[in-house]
Amino acid sequence: MSLQYLSDNTGSITGVYIPIQEWDIIRKKLHLPDESKAIHRQELMEAFEEMKLIKVGKMPKPNLNDFLNEL
């Protein structure tokens, strides 16, 4: 398994990157559902709806700081 470790600016390990092919094997062995596609689709649809509301003035435009804080 080819893992990559993620670290913060102090060098502390904060996460592990697992290639998607290897994650799929792990997910199947653990009998985990593949919900990622549905979740990403739902988030994308919500983003499109928010953009429509912003364009017609029914929702305020987010500033960069608010946008980055949501990530």
Buried (B, 14 or more C-beta within 10 A) or exposed (E): EEEEEEEEEEEEEEEEEBEEEEEEEEBEEEEEEEEEEEEEEEEEEEEEEEEEEEEEEEEEEEEEEEEEEEE
